[in-house]
Amino acid sequence: MGRYVLRRLLQLIPVFFGTTLLIYWLVWAVPGDPFAGKCGERACPDSYIQFMTDKYHLDDPWPIQYLYYMGHLLTGDFGQTFGGREISEIIAQAYPNTLKLALVALIIEAIIGLTAGILTGLRRNGFLDNLVLVSTLFLLAIPTFVSGFLLQYLLGVQIGIINPTVSSGAPINELIVPGFVLGSISMAYVARLTRTSIAENSRSDYVRTAVAKGLPQRRVVGVHLLRNSLIPVITFLGTDLGSLMGGAIVTEGIFSINGIGREVYRAIVTKESATVVGIVVVLVMVYLLMNLLVDLLYAALDPRIRYE
């Protein structure tokens, strides 16, 4: 196991550099004047432009800029915005709110999605099965911004049982509805994936053998059927955490959550490329580590899987 973890960690290194290189090139390739609007309605003085150009190596080709950036990043320095604010400070303030929102969404989609998938997988072609299939299709068809605005208006404005906007501290109780909105589409995928996996594995030989031995149904389902059926679901849930954090920009905008999604949007609008790259680098690291964690969970779910 230790050798496998070390090998996977070494494999993450080229993936990390490759993704950061691609992200940096995409941000660098965005056309426009990086100093537009930085000095209000007036054009920035030539002295300011020259100072900022020298400071951020803007005259150098983008590969050279990338090497400078990675040199600072590997020492823990995410750089500064054009206004002189530390990007690490922006991430430290916004990241916890997005992480809490993504975790709430992940928990909601896991609980509801797994429950619906298990029940429909064990009782196929019944009323509950058809109801879940129709409901998940409905969730998949509605964009996040539509469901977000609808729930915000109905529950926050009309009924008044929630705050239409989340307070600055982003308490967990205020993130339940935004979390449901953020995880609604993934919840539908989890339910359908769980149902399909259970329906397929329920016809497997090892399940038939367990039933033939006279084992209680609870043990057949809980020990033999679920552990193997949950492997693809765990894969989806593990990688979905990074996707939820990266895709939270719409939900954070609707509910006024001060998270990294809003910071990325602001940075794109104001052409703060260093902020965009810094935040996306953090998301890439989360995504890679979650993939490693999912791989390690496979052995716990399926004893046939062994890592050499």
TAGI-V640776 format. One record per backbone hydrogen bond with DSSP energy under -0.5 kcal/mol. NH is the residue of the N-H (numbers start at 1). CO is the residue of the C=O. E is the energy in kcal/mol with one decimal. If there is no record, write none. Layout:
nh;co;e
NH;CO;E
NH;CO;E
This chain:
nh;co;e
5;1;-2.6
6;2;-2.3
7;3;-2.3
8;4;-2.5
9;5;-2.5
10;6;-2.1
11;7;-1.8
12;8;-1.4
13;9;-0.7
13;10;-0.7
14;10;-0.7
15;11;-1.1
16;12;-2.7
17;13;-2.4
18;14;-2.5
19;15;-2.5
20;16;-2.4
21;17;-2.1
22;18;-2.1
23;19;-2.7
24;20;-2.6
25;21;-2.3
26;22;-2.4
27;23;-2.4
28;24;-2.5
29;25;-2.1
30;27;-1.1
34;32;-0.6
36;33;-1.7
38;35;-1.6
40;37;-1.1
42;39;-0.9
49;45;-2.2
50;46;-2.6
51;47;-2.2
52;48;-2.6
53;49;-2.3
54;50;-2.2
55;51;-2.3
56;52;-2.3
58;53;-2.0
59;53;-0.5
60;57;-1.0
64;61;-0.6
65;61;-2.0
66;62;-2.4
67;63;-1.9
68;64;-2.2
69;65;-2.5
70;66;-2.9
71;67;-2.1
72;68;-1.8
73;69;-2.7
74;70;-2.5
75;72;-1.0
76;73;-2.1
77;72;-2.4
78;76;-0.8
81;85;-2.5
84;81;-1.9
87;79;-2.3
88;79;-0.5
90;86;-1.4
91;87;-2.5
92;88;-2.3
93;89;-1.7
94;90;-2.3
95;91;-2.9
96;92;-0.5
98;94;-1.7
99;95;-2.8
100;96;-2.4
101;97;-2.2
102;98;-2.8
103;99;-2.5
104;100;-2.5
105;101;-2.3
106;102;-2.4
107;103;-2.6
108;104;-2.4
109;105;-2.6
110;106;-2.1
111;107;-2.7
112;108;-2.4
113;109;-1.5
114;110;-2.1
115;111;-1.9
116;112;-2.6
117;113;-2.5
118;114;-2.9
119;115;-2.3
120;116;-2.2
121;117;-2.0
122;118;-2.0
123;119;-1.5
126;123;-0.8
130;126;-2.2
131;127;-2.5
132;128;-2.6
133;129;-2.3
134;130;-2.3
135;131;-2.5
136;132;-2.9
137;133;-1.9
138;134;-2.1
139;135;-2.3
140;136;-2.4
141;137;-1.4
142;138;-0.9
143;141;-0.6
147;143;-2.1
148;144;-2.6
149;145;-1.8
150;146;-2.4
151;147;-2.4
152;148;-2.3
153;149;-2.4
154;150;-3.0
155;151;-2.3
156;151;-0.7
156;152;-1.2
157;152;-0.9
157;153;-0.9
158;153;-2.8
159;154;-2.8
161;155;-1.9
162;155;-1.3
166;255;-2.8
170;167;-1.5
174;171;-0.9
175;171;-0.6
175;172;-1.4
176;173;-0.5
179;175;-2.4
180;176;-2.3
181;177;-2.4
182;178;-2.7
183;179;-2.4
184;180;-0.7
184;181;-0.7
187;183;-2.5
188;184;-1.6
189;185;-1.7
190;186;-2.6
191;187;-2.3
192;188;-2.2
193;189;-2.9
194;190;-2.8
195;191;-2.2
196;192;-2.4
197;193;-2.4
198;194;-2.5
199;195;-2.4
200;196;-2.0
201;197;-2.5
202;198;-2.1
203;200;-1.0
204;201;-1.9
208;204;-1.8
209;205;-2.6
210;206;-1.8
211;207;-2.2
212;208;-2.5
213;209;-1.7
214;211;-1.4
215;210;-1.7
220;216;-2.3
221;217;-2.8
222;218;-2.8
223;219;-2.2
224;219;-1.2
224;220;-0.5
225;220;-2.4
226;221;-3.0
228;224;-0.7
229;225;-2.0
230;226;-2.3
231;228;-0.8
233;229;-0.5
234;230;-3.1
235;231;-1.9
236;232;-2.0
237;233;-2.8
238;234;-2.7
239;235;-2.0
240;236;-1.5
241;237;-0.8
241;238;-0.7
243;239;-1.2
244;240;-2.9
245;241;-2.0
246;242;-2.2
247;243;-2.2
248;245;-0.8
250;247;-0.6
252;248;-3.0
253;249;-1.6
254;250;-2.2
255;251;-2.3
257;252;-2.2
258;256;-0.5
259;257;-1.9
260;94;-0.5
263;259;-1.6
264;260;-2.5
265;261;-2.0
266;262;-2.6
267;263;-2.4
268;264;-2.4
269;265;-2.4
270;266;-2.4
271;268;-0.8
272;267;-3.0
273;271;-1.4
275;272;-0.5
276;272;-1.7
277;273;-2.6
278;274;-2.3
279;275;-2.3
280;276;-2.3
281;277;-2.4
282;278;-1.5
283;279;-1.8
284;280;-2.4
285;281;-2.2
286;282;-2.1
287;283;-2.5
288;284;-2.5
289;285;-2.3
290;286;-2.3
291;287;-1.8
292;288;-1.8
293;289;-2.3
294;290;-2.3
295;291;-1.9
296;292;-1.8
297;293;-1.6
298;294;-1.0
298;295;-0.5
299;295;-0.6
300;296;-0.6
301;297;-1.7
302;298;-2.9
303;301;-0.5
305;302;-2.0
306;304;-0.5
308;306;-0.5
